[in-house]
């Protein structure tokens, strides 16, 4: 953990305090993987972390405040998704590889952060602007990068000029986030992960380029 970390009352936390704070966040993350968000209580998080509720309240106002901190940390990691698109070619075999690696990275990110993303989606769906802001922060960076890719292909005459880059990229990102949120459901439909990824990559490639991929 880098930078100054402050307690609820504004004091700068020392090294041990920062470690305790992070342990509380780690324990909360683990609990969200197995328990409904609203069933998680401060006393349970503190007990799992080997400390007291009073210590928890030194760093967070409540469970929701700690969840938002975890979500912010996750959103910061989402910059890695942008790197899968920026500066990458969408032409020929290289373009097909870009589509595959992007889909692979997107699904892996969602799977890694599945528990907290479910809470973020719930909060955003209920109209909580804080959770919606985090969700949009994750999706917007990818959306902008994909839109730039479409616009670049347009400038080179490879994509029809009537195509709206923002509409295409927004539709693809929405599709990917929905699929990523329901990866387990595909198994019940008889779709294996090894089959899901290349088919998603095909849809992404077709959406960005308007052409069949060169394999």
N, CA, C and O of each residue as an XYZ file, in Angstrom:
860
protein
N       0.853     -1.183      0.000
C       0.000      0.000      0.000
C       0.890      1.235      0.000
O       1.815      1.319      0.808
N       0.644      2.164     -0.857
C       1.468      3.352     -0.957
C       0.648      4.582     -0.634
O      -0.581      4.566     -0.700
N       1.366      5.679     -0.275
C       0.661      6.911      0.033
C       0.134      6.903      1.451
O       0.157      5.874      2.126
N      -0.331      8.031      1.896
C      -0.847      8.158      3.251
C      -2.240      7.543      3.371
O      -3.111      7.750      2.526
N      -2.417      6.792      4.437
C      -3.723      6.218      4.748
C      -4.179      6.818      6.063
O      -3.446      6.787      7.052
N      -5.367      7.354      6.078
C      -5.875      8.024      7.278
C      -7.013      7.241      7.919
O      -7.753      6.517      7.253
N      -7.127      7.411      9.219
C      -8.226      6.815      9.951
C      -9.468      7.688      9.737
O      -9.396      8.757      9.131
N     -10.589      7.213     10.243
C     -11.840      7.958     10.072
C     -11.751      9.355     10.672
O     -12.351     10.295     10.151
N     -11.003      9.494     11.768
C     -10.907     10.806     12.419
C      -9.768     11.668     11.866
O      -9.465     12.728     12.413
N      -9.138     11.204     10.773
C      -8.155     12.040     10.101
C      -6.705     11.789     10.445
O      -5.829     12.413      9.845
N      -6.407     10.897     11.390
C      -5.021     10.612     11.743
C      -4.350      9.761     10.660
O      -4.998      8.930     10.023
N      -3.053      9.976     10.462
C      -2.303      9.181      9.490
C      -1.966      7.834     10.118
O      -1.381      7.772     11.199
N      -2.342      6.756      9.430
C      -2.086      5.413      9.951
C      -0.632      5.024      9.721
O      -0.071      5.297      8.660
N      -0.034      4.395     10.700
C       1.324      3.904     10.580
C       1.353      2.597      9.808
O       0.329      2.149      9.292
N       2.532      1.987      9.731
C       2.674      0.742      8.959
C       1.760     -0.349      9.484
O       1.073     -1.011      8.706
N       1.745     -0.544     10.799
C       0.901     -1.597     11.364
C      -0.581     -1.281     11.147
O      -1.387     -2.175     10.891
N      -0.919     -0.007     11.251
C      -2.298      0.389     11.020
C      -2.725      0.126      9.586
O      -3.843     -0.323      9.336
N      -1.829      0.406      8.646
C      -2.120      0.149      7.233
C      -2.295     -1.340      6.979
O      -3.162     -1.753      6.208
N      -1.461     -2.145      7.639
C      -1.563     -3.601      7.475
C      -2.883     -4.120      8.038
O      -3.520     -4.992      7.447
N      -3.286     -3.578      9.180
C      -4.562     -3.982      9.778
C      -5.724     -3.592      8.875
O      -6.652     -4.369      8.653
N      -5.650     -2.385      8.369
C      -6.703     -1.893      7.465
C      -6.822     -2.783      6.238
O      -7.928     -3.145      5.835
N      -5.684     -3.138      5.642
C      -5.717     -3.978      4.449
C      -6.211     -5.385      4.772
O      -6.899     -6.009      3.964
N      -5.853     -5.885      5.970
C      -6.332     -7.211      6.368
C      -7.848     -7.220      6.505
O      -8.505     -8.192      6.133
N      -8.397     -6.140      7.037
C      -9.852     -6.032      7.139
C     -10.501     -6.060      5.755
O     -11.531     -6.702      5.553
N      -9.883     -5.357      4.809
C     -10.409     -5.343      3.438
C     -10.305     -6.723      2.799
O     -11.224     -7.165      2.110
N      -9.188     -7.398      3.028
C      -8.993     -8.740      2.454
C     -10.015     -9.723      3.019
O     -10.580    -10.535      2.287
N     -10.244     -9.639      4.327
C     -11.225    -10.539      4.953
C     -12.630    -10.248      4.445
O     -13.409    -11.169      4.202
N     -12.952     -8.977      4.285
C     -14.267     -8.606      3.756
C     -14.431     -9.138      2.332
O     -15.500     -9.633      1.973
N     -13.388     -9.040      1.531
C     -13.441     -9.557      0.149
C     -13.737    -11.045      0.142
O     -14.543    -11.520     -0.658
N     -13.087    -11.779      1.033
C     -13.312    -13.224      1.122
C     -14.748    -13.523      1.533
O     -15.367    -14.448      1.007
N     -15.274    -12.748      2.463
C     -16.636    -12.980      2.940
C     -17.674    -12.680      1.864
O     -18.709    -13.342      1.793
N     -17.395    -11.676      1.021
C     -18.333    -11.336     -0.050
C     -18.418    -12.449     -1.094
O     -19.391    -12.536     -1.843
N     -17.387    -13.300     -1.137
C     -17.378    -14.404     -2.101
C     -18.329    -15.522     -1.697
O     -18.744    -16.331     -2.527
N     -18.670    -15.555     -0.404
C     -19.505    -16.659      0.076
C     -20.784    -16.213      0.791
O     -21.642    -17.039      1.104
N     -20.911    -14.899      1.049
C     -22.087    -14.412      1.775
C     -22.743    -13.250      1.031
O     -22.044    -12.449      0.411
N     -24.069    -13.142      1.081
C     -24.752    -11.987      0.494
C     -24.228    -10.703      1.132
O     -23.989    -10.656      2.339
N     -24.055     -9.688      0.336
C     -23.486     -8.413      0.782
C     -24.151     -7.893      2.055
O     -23.463     -7.504      2.998
N     -25.475     -7.884      2.087
C     -26.180     -7.280      3.218
C     -26.188     -8.169      4.464
O     -26.652     -7.746      5.523
N     -25.679     -9.396      4.343
C     -25.584    -10.269      5.518
C     -24.252    -10.107      6.243
O     -24.079    -10.617      7.350
N     -23.319     -9.402      5.625
C     -21.987     -9.228      6.217
C     -22.042     -8.123      7.270
O     -22.460     -7.002      6.978
N     -21.620     -8.441      8.491
C     -21.640     -7.489      9.602
C     -20.223     -7.121     10.025
O     -19.279     -7.891      9.847
N     -20.101     -5.925     10.588
C     -18.792     -5.437     11.045
C     -18.149     -6.418     12.015
O     -16.960     -6.713     11.895
N     -18.917     -6.928     12.974
C     -18.363     -7.821     13.986
C     -17.789     -9.093     13.355
O     -16.793     -9.637     13.833
N     -18.427     -9.563     12.275
C     -17.954    -10.775     11.603
C     -16.649    -10.517     10.850
O     -15.747    -11.355     10.848
N     -16.558     -9.350     10.214
C     -15.331     -8.991      9.502
C     -14.182     -8.840     10.484
O     -13.082     -9.341     10.252
N     -14.447     -8.151     11.577
C     -13.417     -7.925     12.589
C     -12.945     -9.241     13.195
O     -11.745     -9.448     13.377
N     -13.879    -10.124     13.505
C     -13.523    -11.417     14.092
C     -12.658    -12.223     13.129
O     -11.683    -12.854     13.538
N     -13.019    -12.199     11.852
C     -12.246    -12.945     10.860
C     -10.836    -12.378     10.714
O      -9.887    -13.112     10.439
N     -10.710    -11.074     10.899
C      -9.405    -10.426     10.776
C      -8.603    -10.508     12.073
O      -7.454    -10.068     12.129
N      -9.206    -11.067     13.101
C      -8.509    -11.200     14.375
C      -8.387     -9.900     15.138
O      -7.422     -9.686     15.872
N      -9.381     -9.025     14.961
C      -9.358     -7.738     15.667
C     -10.761     -7.435     16.183
O     -11.602     -8.331     16.256
N     -11.014     -6.193     16.535
C     -12.300     -5.833     17.152
C     -13.106     -4.882     16.266
O     -12.547     -4.229     15.385
N     -14.424     -4.803     16.499
C     -15.240     -3.832     15.761
C     -14.730     -2.404     15.945
O     -14.787     -1.597     15.016
N     -14.232     -2.091     17.145
C     -13.710     -0.746     17.395
C     -12.564     -0.420     16.443
O     -12.442      0.709     15.967
N     -11.725     -1.421     16.172
C     -10.610     -1.224     15.233
C     -11.140     -1.028     13.827
O     -10.634     -0.190     13.082
N     -12.152     -1.792     13.458
C     -12.770     -1.633     12.133
C     -13.246     -0.195     11.954
O     -12.996      0.425     10.920
N     -13.927      0.328     12.960
C     -14.497      1.673     12.861
C     -13.437      2.776     12.881
O     -13.741      3.937     12.605
N     -12.198      2.414     13.207
C     -11.116      3.389     13.102
C     -10.824      3.716     11.638
O     -10.376      4.815     11.311
N     -11.090      2.734     10.757
C     -10.709      2.885      9.354
C     -11.890      3.048      8.397
O     -11.742      3.611      7.313
N     -13.056      2.557      8.799
C     -14.219      2.609      7.909
C     -15.466      2.992      8.704
O     -15.617      2.569      9.850
N     -16.354      3.779      8.118
C     -17.583      4.169      8.828
C     -18.563      3.013      8.995
O     -19.333      2.965      9.954
N     -18.519      2.080      8.037
C     -19.413      0.915      8.060
C     -18.949     -0.066      6.997
O     -17.953      0.173      6.314
N     -19.673     -1.174      6.858
C     -19.314     -2.190      5.868
C     -19.359     -1.612      4.455
O     -18.498     -1.904      3.625
N     -20.367     -0.794      4.195
C     -20.502     -0.205      2.865
C     -19.296      0.658      2.507
O     -18.839      0.657      1.364
N     -18.787      1.390      3.489
C     -17.611      2.215      3.257
C     -16.401      1.373      2.892
O     -15.608      1.759      2.033
N     -16.257      0.227      3.540
C     -15.149     -0.674      3.240
C     -15.338     -1.312      1.858
O     -14.376     -1.494      1.111
N     -16.580     -1.646      1.534
C     -16.863     -2.224      0.214
C     -16.503     -1.230     -0.890
O     -15.937     -1.613     -1.914
N     -16.826      0.026     -0.684
C     -16.495      1.051     -1.673
C     -14.989      1.185     -1.842
O     -14.512      1.444     -2.947
N     -14.238      1.013     -0.764
C     -12.773      1.061     -0.845
C     -12.251     -0.095     -1.694
O     -11.372      0.098     -2.533
N     -12.789     -1.293     -1.478
C     -12.392     -2.454     -2.281
C     -12.728     -2.215     -3.745
O     -11.940     -2.536     -4.635
N     -13.901     -1.650     -3.983
C     -14.341     -1.385     -5.358
C     -13.427     -0.371     -6.043
O     -13.136     -0.498     -7.232
N     -12.980      0.628     -5.299
C     -12.068      1.627     -5.865
C     -10.729      0.991     -6.230
O     -10.154      1.305     -7.273
N     -10.237      0.108     -5.383
C      -8.992     -0.594     -5.671
C      -9.145     -1.443     -6.931
O      -8.245     -1.492     -7.769
N     -10.290     -2.109     -7.056
C     -10.552     -2.923     -8.232
C     -10.611     -2.070     -9.491
O     -10.068     -2.448    -10.530
N     -11.276     -0.912     -9.397
C     -11.397     -0.019    -10.547
C     -10.026      0.451    -11.019
O      -9.802      0.626    -12.217
N      -9.109      0.654    -10.074
C      -7.754      1.074    -10.433
C      -7.054     -0.009    -11.248
O      -6.253      0.295    -12.132
N      -7.356     -1.276    -10.949
C      -6.747     -2.392    -11.678
C      -7.301     -2.527    -13.095
O      -6.685     -3.167    -13.948
N      -8.464     -1.923    -13.345
C      -9.107     -2.077    -14.656
C      -8.335     -1.391    -15.775
O      -8.646     -1.591    -16.949
N      -7.325     -0.577    -15.426
C      -6.514      0.062    -16.471
C      -5.813     -0.988    -17.327
O      -5.457     -0.727    -18.476
N      -5.618     -2.176    -16.758
C      -4.979     -3.261    -17.507
C      -5.830     -3.669    -18.708
O      -5.300     -4.145    -19.712
N      -7.151     -3.483    -18.607
C      -8.031     -3.822    -19.730
C      -7.795     -2.870    -20.901
O      -7.822     -3.280    -22.062
N      -7.564     -1.604    -20.587
C      -7.306     -0.614    -21.631
C      -6.045     -0.969    -22.405
O      -5.972     -0.770    -23.618
N      -5.060     -1.492    -21.700
C      -3.788     -1.849    -22.323
C      -3.940     -2.989    -23.323
O      -3.085     -3.176    -24.189
N      -5.031     -3.757    -23.207
C      -5.274     -4.846    -24.149
C      -5.803     -4.339    -25.493
O      -5.877     -5.089    -26.466
N      -6.173     -3.045    -25.532
C      -6.762     -2.470    -26.748
C      -5.903     -1.355    -27.336
O      -5.690     -1.306    -28.547
N      -5.413     -0.466    -26.485
C      -4.666      0.704    -26.959
C      -3.412      0.307    -27.738
O      -2.595     -0.495    -27.284
N      -3.291      0.898    -28.927
C      -2.101      0.672    -29.734
C      -2.033     -0.690    -30.394
O      -1.017     -1.035    -30.998
N      -3.097     -1.466    -30.290
C      -3.103     -2.809    -30.880
C      -3.714     -2.777    -32.275
O      -4.590     -1.962    -32.563
N      -3.245     -3.666    -33.127
C      -3.768     -3.745    -34.488
C      -5.060     -4.547    -34.531
O      -5.223     -5.532    -33.811
N      -5.984     -4.102    -35.397
C      -7.225     -4.849    -35.627
C      -7.287     -5.359    -37.060
O      -8.364     -5.657    -37.577
N      -6.139     -5.456    -37.690
C      -6.058     -5.872    -39.089
C      -5.455     -7.264    -39.204
O      -4.454     -7.574    -38.559
N      -6.077     -8.099    -40.032
C      -5.526     -9.418    -40.321
C      -5.407    -10.319    -39.102
O      -6.206    -10.241    -38.169
N      -4.382    -11.185    -39.133
C      -4.182    -12.132    -38.039
C      -3.883    -11.425    -36.723
O      -4.268    -11.902    -35.656
N      -3.201    -10.294    -36.799
C      -2.900     -9.526    -35.585
C      -4.191     -9.019    -34.950
O      -4.312     -8.976    -33.726
N      -5.157     -8.634    -35.787
C      -6.438     -8.154    -35.281
C      -7.219     -9.259    -34.585
O      -7.856     -9.029    -33.557
N      -7.166    -10.450    -35.147
C      -7.852    -11.584    -34.539
C      -7.220    -11.921    -33.189
O      -7.916    -12.274    -32.238
N      -5.895    -11.808    -33.118
C      -5.205    -12.041    -31.852
C      -5.589    -10.983    -30.819
O      -5.770    -11.295    -29.642
N      -5.713     -9.728    -31.266
C      -6.136     -8.653    -30.366
C      -7.506     -8.949    -29.772
O      -7.712     -8.797    -28.568
N      -8.444     -9.372    -30.621
C      -9.801     -9.677    -30.162
C      -9.796    -10.801    -29.140
O     -10.493    -10.723    -28.128
N      -9.021    -11.837    -29.394
C      -8.964    -12.982    -28.486
C      -8.361    -12.604    -27.134
O      -8.875    -12.988    -26.083
N      -7.263    -11.845    -27.175
C      -6.590    -11.469    -25.933
C      -7.440    -10.484    -25.121
O      -7.439    -10.516    -23.890
N      -8.153     -9.622    -25.820
C      -9.026     -8.679    -25.131
C     -10.155     -9.411    -24.411
O     -10.415     -9.153    -23.236
N     -10.817    -10.312    -25.106
C     -11.911    -11.076    -24.498
C     -11.394    -11.916    -23.334
O     -12.023    -11.974    -22.277
N     -10.264    -12.557    -23.526
C      -9.670    -13.389    -22.482
C      -9.391    -12.547    -21.231
O      -9.715    -12.954    -20.116
N      -8.787    -11.373    -21.431
C      -8.469    -10.498    -20.304
C      -9.707     -9.951    -19.625
O      -9.743     -9.831    -18.400
N     -10.726     -9.618    -20.409
C     -11.975     -9.075    -19.864
C     -12.662    -10.109    -18.983
O     -13.075     -9.798    -17.865
N     -12.785    -11.326    -19.474
C     -13.442    -12.379    -18.699
C     -12.643    -12.727    -17.448
O     -13.220    -12.978    -16.389
N     -11.324    -12.743    -17.568
C     -10.479    -13.047    -16.410
C     -10.625    -11.977    -15.337
O     -10.682    -12.291    -14.148
N     -10.687    -10.707    -15.752
C     -10.863     -9.607    -14.795
C     -12.178     -9.763    -14.049
O     -12.227     -9.597    -12.831
N     -13.236    -10.080    -14.770
C     -14.557    -10.228    -14.151
C     -14.585    -11.420    -13.208
O     -15.193    -11.366    -12.139
N     -13.917    -12.501    -13.616
C     -13.904    -13.700    -12.779
C     -13.102    -13.440    -11.491
O     -13.497    -13.879    -10.411
N     -11.985    -12.729    -11.614
C     -11.146    -12.418    -10.454
C     -11.885    -11.556     -9.436
O     -11.734    -11.742     -8.229
N     -12.687    -10.607     -9.933
C     -13.362     -9.654     -9.056
C     -14.867     -9.898     -8.998
O     -15.638     -8.978     -8.724
N     -15.276    -11.115     -9.251
C     -16.700    -11.441     -9.358
C     -17.514    -10.969     -8.150
O     -18.575    -10.367     -8.314
N     -17.021    -11.240     -6.942
C     -17.790    -10.929     -5.737
C     -18.051     -9.432     -5.594
O     -19.189     -9.022     -5.365
N     -17.021     -8.623     -5.725
C     -17.198     -7.178     -5.553
C     -17.944     -6.565     -6.730
O     -18.670     -5.586     -6.557
N     -17.775     -7.122     -7.915
C     -18.502     -6.611     -9.080
C     -20.002     -6.843     -8.930
O     -20.807     -6.027     -9.378
N     -20.377     -7.959     -8.296
C     -21.796     -8.212     -8.059
C     -22.387     -7.147     -7.132
O     -23.516     -6.697     -7.327
N     -21.607     -6.753     -6.121
C     -22.065     -5.717     -5.201
C     -22.156     -4.372     -5.924
O     -23.113     -3.622     -5.735
N     -21.156     -4.076     -6.748
C     -21.155     -2.830     -7.513
C     -22.364     -2.776     -8.444
O     -23.040     -1.751     -8.529
N     -22.632     -3.872     -9.138
C     -23.789     -3.921    -10.041
C     -25.093     -3.727     -9.281
O     -25.997     -3.033     -9.746
N     -25.183     -4.347     -8.104
C     -26.387     -4.218     -7.284
C     -26.586     -2.771     -6.857
O     -27.684     -2.227     -6.978
N     -25.526     -2.150     -6.359
C     -25.626     -0.766     -5.922
C     -25.978      0.171     -7.058
O     -26.793      1.079     -6.899
N     -25.349     -0.060     -8.226
C     -25.627      0.781     -9.391
C     -27.075      0.612     -9.849
O     -27.739      1.585    -10.204
N     -27.562     -0.646     -9.837
C     -28.942     -0.917    -10.252
C     -29.948     -0.270     -9.316
O     -31.052      0.076     -9.735
N     -29.578     -0.104     -8.052
C     -30.476      0.510     -7.071
C     -30.375      2.034     -7.066
O     -31.044      2.713     -6.287
N     -29.521      2.559     -7.956
C     -29.433      4.005     -8.093
C     -28.388      4.685     -7.230
O     -28.368      5.911     -7.128
N     -27.514      3.895     -6.603
C     -26.456      4.482     -5.781
C     -25.390      5.067     -6.709
O     -24.708      4.327     -7.418
N     -25.248      6.380     -6.703
C     -24.345      7.061     -7.630
C     -22.882      6.688     -7.394
O     -22.085      6.696     -8.332
N     -22.529      6.367     -6.168
C     -21.149      5.998     -5.866
C     -20.764      4.703     -6.563
O     -19.687      4.606     -7.151
N     -21.644      3.708     -6.500
C     -21.362      2.442     -7.158
C     -21.448      2.589     -8.681
O     -20.670      1.980     -9.415
N     -22.390      3.392     -9.140
C     -22.518      3.607    -10.580
C     -21.270      4.283    -11.143
O     -20.825      3.959    -12.244
N     -20.710      5.219    -10.385
C     -19.500      5.914    -10.824
C     -18.342      4.938    -10.987
O     -17.573      5.033    -11.944
N     -18.219      3.997    -10.050
C     -17.150      3.000    -10.125
C     -17.361      2.077    -11.310
O     -16.417      1.754    -12.031
N     -18.615      1.647    -11.511
C     -18.913      0.763    -12.639
C     -18.585      1.445    -13.964
O     -17.999      0.830    -14.855
N     -18.956      2.696    -14.089
C     -18.700      3.422    -15.327
C     -17.211      3.690    -15.516
O     -16.727      3.742    -16.646
N     -16.492      3.859    -14.427
C     -15.042      4.062    -14.510
C     -14.377      2.845    -15.137
O     -13.462      2.978    -15.949
N     -14.839      1.664    -14.758
C     -14.287      0.425    -15.307
C     -14.629      0.288    -16.785
O     -13.764     -0.022    -17.604
N     -15.895      0.521    -17.120
C     -16.349      0.307    -18.494
C     -15.935      1.433    -19.444
O     -15.661      1.183    -20.618
N     -15.889      2.661    -18.945
C     -15.605      3.795    -19.829
C     -14.221      3.757    -20.447
O     -14.048      4.109    -21.614
N     -13.229      3.330    -19.669
C     -11.868      3.298    -20.203
C     -11.769      2.327    -21.373
O     -11.121      2.615    -22.380
N     -12.418      1.174    -21.231
C     -12.417      0.185    -22.311
C     -13.251      0.685    -23.480
O     -12.864      0.539    -24.640
N     -14.394      1.272    -23.165
C     -15.282      1.775    -24.201
C     -14.593      2.821    -25.068
O     -14.706      2.793    -26.293
N     -13.884      3.738    -24.431
C     -13.187      4.793    -25.166
C     -12.104      4.214    -26.076
O     -11.944      4.643    -27.219
N     -11.367      3.242    -25.558
C     -10.295      2.629    -26.345
C     -10.848      1.899    -27.571
O     -10.274      1.987    -28.657
N     -11.953      1.185    -27.400
C     -12.562      0.472    -28.524
C     -13.125      1.462    -29.549
O     -12.996      1.257    -30.756
N     -13.747      2.533    -29.058
C     -14.289      3.551    -29.972
C     -13.167      4.193    -30.781
O     -13.334      4.462    -31.971
N     -12.032      4.439    -30.146
C     -10.882      5.005    -30.851
C     -10.378      4.049    -31.935
O      -9.947      4.479    -33.005
N     -10.439      2.754    -31.644
C     -10.004      1.753    -32.619
C     -10.902      1.760    -33.849
O     -10.420      1.677    -34.979
N     -12.211      1.861    -33.624
C     -13.163      1.913    -34.740
C     -12.940      3.182    -35.556
O     -12.927      3.146    -36.786
N     -12.764      4.303    -34.859
C     -12.554      5.584    -35.544
C     -11.276      5.555    -36.383
O     -11.238      6.109    -37.482
N     -10.237      4.913    -35.865
C      -8.983      4.818    -36.608
C      -9.158      3.989    -37.876
O      -8.638      4.339    -38.935
N      -9.901      2.880    -37.757
C     -10.174      2.053    -38.933
C     -11.017      2.822    -39.948
O     -10.833      2.664    -41.154
N     -11.929      3.645    -39.470
C     -12.728      4.491    -40.358
C     -11.839      5.463    -41.130
O     -12.015      5.658    -42.333
N     -10.892      6.063    -40.434
C     -10.012      7.044    -41.077
C      -9.160      6.430    -42.177
O      -8.681      7.125    -43.073
N      -8.981      5.120    -42.096
C      -8.192      4.410    -43.104
C      -9.068      3.743    -44.153
O      -8.574      3.025    -45.022
N     -10.378      3.987    -44.066
C     -11.302      3.435    -45.042
C     -11.619      1.971    -44.852
O     -12.140      1.326    -45.762
N     -11.314      1.436    -43.682
C     -11.545      0.008    -43.436
C     -12.907     -0.265    -42.788
O     -13.364     -1.408    -42.758
N     -13.553      0.786    -42.271
C     -14.879      0.668    -41.665
C     -15.782      1.721    -42.281
O     -15.366      2.859    -42.498
N     -17.018      1.336    -42.561
C     -17.973      2.248    -43.186
C     -18.084      3.555    -42.409
O     -18.134      3.546    -41.179
N     -18.122      4.673    -43.122
C     -18.153      5.994    -42.489
C     -19.445      6.259    -41.723
O     -19.485      7.142    -40.866
N     -20.507      5.500    -42.024
C     -21.781      5.694    -41.334
C     -21.837      5.012    -39.962
O     -22.778      5.222    -39.197
N     -20.831      4.203    -39.661
C     -20.791      3.518    -38.376
C     -20.468      4.525    -37.270
O     -19.580      5.363    -37.426
N     -21.191      4.436    -36.161
C     -20.936      5.300    -35.004
C     -20.001      4.553    -34.044
O     -20.423      3.584    -33.412
N     -18.747      4.984    -33.925
C     -17.781      4.281    -33.073
C     -18.239      4.107    -31.632
O     -18.058      3.041    -31.044
N     -18.836      5.159    -31.061
C     -19.279      5.092    -29.668
C     -20.417      4.084    -29.492
O     -20.479      3.377    -28.486
N     -21.307      4.027    -30.471
C     -22.429      3.090    -30.387
C     -21.946      1.648    -30.481
O     -22.412      0.776    -29.749
N     -21.005      1.409    -31.393
C     -20.455      0.058    -31.560
C     -19.711     -0.369    -30.302
O     -19.957     -1.448    -29.761
N     -18.799      0.485    -29.840
C     -17.993      0.119    -28.677
C     -18.862     -0.034    -27.429
O     -18.652     -0.955    -26.641
N     -19.834      0.858    -27.244
C     -20.710      0.764    -26.089
C     -21.519     -0.523    -26.080
O     -21.719     -1.139    -25.033
N     -21.982     -0.920    -27.260
C     -22.752     -2.166    -27.375
C     -21.882     -3.381    -27.057
O     -22.325     -4.310    -26.382
N     -20.644     -3.368    -27.546
C     -19.744     -4.500    -27.308
C     -19.369     -4.610    -25.836
O     -19.346     -5.707    -25.278
N     -19.074     -3.471    -25.204
C     -18.699     -3.491    -23.792
C     -19.871     -3.930    -22.923
O     -19.685     -4.671    -21.958
N     -21.073     -3.479    -23.258
C     -22.263     -3.898    -22.517
C     -22.478     -5.398    -22.659
O     -22.802     -6.083    -21.689
N     -22.297     -5.897    -23.869
C     -22.438     -7.337    -24.113
C     -21.417     -8.124    -23.294
O     -21.760     -9.109    -22.640
N     -20.166     -7.682    -23.334
C     -19.106     -8.391    -22.628
C     -19.330     -8.398    -21.121
O     -19.129     -9.422    -20.468
N     -19.745     -7.258    -20.565
C     -19.964     -7.197    -19.124
C     -21.128     -8.096    -18.709
O     -21.094     -8.710    -17.643
N     -22.156     -8.171    -19.552
C     -23.298     -9.036    -19.245
C     -22.888    -10.508    -19.308
O     -23.245    -11.295    -18.431
N     -22.149    -10.868    -20.334
C     -21.680    -12.254    -20.465
C     -20.736    -12.598    -19.315
O     -20.844    -13.668    -18.716
N     -19.809    -11.684    -19.008
C     -18.842    -11.925    -17.944
C     -19.530    -12.119    -16.596
O     -19.056    -12.889    -15.761
N     -20.636    -11.428    -16.383
C     -21.364    -11.532    -15.123
C     -22.132    -12.847    -15.005
O     -22.553    -13.227    -13.912
N     -22.314    -13.537    -16.124
C     -23.101    -14.778    -16.124
C     -22.310    -15.943    -16.705
O     -22.878    -16.821    -17.354
N     -21.003    -15.951    -16.473
C     -20.171    -17.007    -17.046
C     -20.598    -18.402    -16.584
O     -20.561    -19.357    -17.359
N     -21.004    -18.512    -15.316
C     -21.406    -19.820    -14.799
C     -22.676    -20.323    -15.468
O     -22.870    -21.530    -15.609
N     -23.544    -19.397    -15.882
C     -24.803    -19.802    -16.513
C     -24.563    -20.513    -17.830
O     -25.336    -21.392    -18.210
N     -23.496    -20.143    -18.533
C     -23.232    -20.767    -19.819
C     -22.951    -22.261    -19.686
O     -23.240    -23.036    -20.598
N     -22.389    -22.661    -18.553
C     -22.139    -24.090    -18.325
C     -23.441    -24.863    -18.287
O     -23.525    -25.982    -18.792
N     -24.476    -24.249    -17.675
C     -25.777    -24.922    -17.592
C     -26.447    -25.005    -18.955
O     -27.364    -25.803    -19.154
N     -25.987    -24.179    -19.895
C     -26.520    -24.214    -21.254
C     -25.669    -25.092    -22.174
O     -25.883    -25.150    -23.385
N     -24.698    -25.771    -21.558
C     -23.850    -26.681    -22.327
C     -22.724    -25.995    -23.071
O     -22.149    -26.572    -23.995
N     -22.397    -24.760    -22.678
C     -21.320    -24.016    -23.335
C     -20.081    -24.031    -22.445
O     -20.130    -23.568    -21.306
N     -18.988    -24.554    -22.953
C     -17.741    -24.600    -22.199
C     -16.993    -23.278    -22.345
O     -17.170    -22.555    -23.325
N     -16.153    -22.973    -21.351
C     -15.351    -21.752    -21.404
C     -14.475    -21.732    -22.650
O     -14.266    -20.679    -23.252
N     -13.972    -22.886    -23.028
C     -13.115    -22.959    -24.213
C     -13.884    -22.638    -25.489
O     -13.287    -22.251    -26.493
N     -15.209    -22.796    -25.453
C     -16.047    -22.469    -26.609
C     -16.548    -21.029    -26.530
O     -16.741    -20.373    -27.553
N     -16.755    -20.545    -25.310
C     -17.292    -19.202    -25.118
C     -16.322    -18.127    -25.608
O     -16.721    -17.203    -26.316
N     -15.061    -18.249    -25.236
C     -14.093    -17.194    -25.542
C     -13.922    -16.937    -27.041
O     -13.991    -15.781    -27.457
N     -13.702    -17.963    -27.870
C     -13.518    -17.679    -29.296
C     -14.768    -17.132    -29.977
O     -14.675    -16.364    -30.935
N     -15.936    -17.530    -29.480
C     -17.168    -17.007    -30.074
C     -17.393    -15.545    -29.678
O     -17.887    -14.753    -30.480
N     -17.034    -15.192    -28.454
C     -17.104    -13.795    -28.048
C     -16.093    -12.962    -28.831
O     -16.389    -11.847    -29.263
N     -14.900    -13.519    -29.005
C     -13.861    -12.821    -29.761
C     -14.327    -12.573    -31.198
O     -14.036    -11.527    -31.778
N     -15.040    -13.527    -31.758
C     -15.565    -13.364    -33.114
C     -16.549    -12.198    -33.177
O     -16.499    -11.384    -34.099
N     -17.447    -12.122    -32.186
C     -18.412    -11.022    -32.153
C     -17.715     -9.669    -31.994
O     -18.102     -8.687    -32.627
N     -16.692     -9.623    -31.151
C     -15.945     -8.384    -30.940
C     -15.228     -7.977    -32.226
O     -15.261     -6.812    -32.620
N     -14.584     -8.940    -32.873
C     -13.842     -8.631    -34.102
C     -14.788     -8.146    -35.202
O     -14.496     -7.169    -35.892
N     -15.911     -8.827    -35.358
C     -16.892     -8.421    -36.361
C     -17.433     -7.026    -36.045
O     -17.633     -6.208    -36.944
N     -17.670     -6.762    -34.739
C     -18.204     -5.464    -34.355
C     -17.231     -4.326    -34.614
O     -17.633     -3.251    -35.059
N     -15.960     -4.556    -34.337
C     -14.951     -3.508    -34.516
C     -14.597     -3.301    -35.980
O     -14.471     -2.162    -36.432
N     -14.437     -4.380    -36.719
C     -13.913     -4.284    -38.091
C     -14.986     -4.413    -39.174
O     -14.805     -3.920    -40.288
N     -16.106     -5.076    -38.852
C     -17.127     -5.326    -39.861
C     -16.714     -6.406    -40.842
O     -17.334     -6.563    -41.893
N     -15.654     -7.162    -40.502
C     -15.148     -8.207    -41.401
C     -14.961     -9.522    -40.642
O     -14.885     -9.547    -39.414
N     -14.888    -10.611    -41.411
C     -14.557    -11.891    -40.817
C     -13.059    -11.894    -40.500
O     -12.266    -11.323    -41.249
N     -12.672    -12.531    -39.397
C     -11.258    -12.527    -39.028
C     -10.389    -13.389    -39.931
O     -10.845    -14.375    -40.511
N      -9.138    -12.995    -40.034
C      -8.138    -13.804    -40.724
C      -7.445    -14.648    -39.667
O      -6.771    -14.118    -38.783
N      -7.610    -15.951    -39.759
C      -7.095    -16.825    -38.694
C      -5.789    -17.487    -39.129
O      -5.204    -18.257    -38.367
